[in-house]
């Protein structure tokens, strides 16, 4: 069975420049898993990647 992956793009606030990408990614992943209400077709939030 083929699977699909969604990509969500967000713009971070200016203050995020002082925080490491790893920290931001970890915090966003934890937030998505704990706080965000997933759409019915979302099985699992697998990763967050922060780009400079």
Helices and strands as residue ranges (DSSP letters): G 14-18, H 21-34
